Amino acid sequence: MQSVLVWIGRSAGILGLLLIILAVLRRVSGAYYIGGLQIGTVLQGGIATLLLGCLAYLVVLVECQRK
């Protein structure tokens, strides 16, 4: 279970970071939309995905402390 959560944490963290970077770069270039979605929506999705990765790592850390 822990290895699955670590895998989820890593992949969600990388995906979230890529979404945030994409949103920031597109907004700096002057765009307001990415594929029909507003830049703010993509940025919030990236932040939420990054949070999912952090929470997955937190669960792994808490489980390691219980043992």
C-alpha positions in Angstrom: 0.0 0.0 0.0 2.8 2.4 0.9 4.6 1.9 -2.4 1.3 2.7 -4.3 0.9 5.9 -2.3 4.5 6.9 -2.9 3.9 6.3 -6.7 0.7 8.3 -6.6 2.5 11.1 -4.7 5.3 11.3 -7.1 3.2 11.2 -10.3 0.6 13.6 -8.9 3.4 16.0 -7.8 5.1 15.9 -11.2 1.8 16.4 -13.1 0.7 19.2 -10.8 4.0 21.0 -11.2 3.8 20.7 -15.0 0.3 22.1 -15.0 1.3 25.0 -12.9 4.3 25.8 -15.1 2.2 25.5 -18.2 -0.4 27.9 -16.8 2.1 30.4 -15.7 4.0 30.3 -19.0 0.9 30.7 -21.1 -0.4 33.6 -19.0 2.9 35.4 -19.2 2.8 35.0 -23.0 -0.5 36.8 -23.0 -3.0 33.9 -23.4 -6.2 33.6 -21.4 -7.2 30.1 -22.5 -5.6 26.6 -22.8 -7.7 24.3 -24.9 -11.0 26.0 -24.0 -10.2 26.3 -20.3 -9.3 29.5 -18.6 -5.7 29.8 -17.3 -7.0 30.1 -13.7 -8.8 26.8 -14.0 -5.7 25.1 -15.2 -3.6 26.7 -12.4 -6.2 25.5 -9.8 -6.1 22.0 -11.2 -2.3 22.0 -10.9 -2.5 23.2 -7.4 -5.1 20.6 -6.5 -3.0 17.8 -8.1 0.1 19.0 -6.2 -1.9 18.9 -3.0 -3.0 15.3 -3.8 0.7 14.4 -4.1 1.5 16.0 -0.8 -1.4 14.2 1.0 -0.3 10.9 -0.4 3.2 11.4 1.0 1.7 12.5 4.3 -0.2 9.3 4.6 3.0 7.3 4.0 4.8 9.3 6.6 2.1 8.8 9.2 1.9 5.1 8.5 5.7 4.8 8.9 5.5 6.5 12.3 2.9 4.0 13.6 5.2 1.0 13.1 
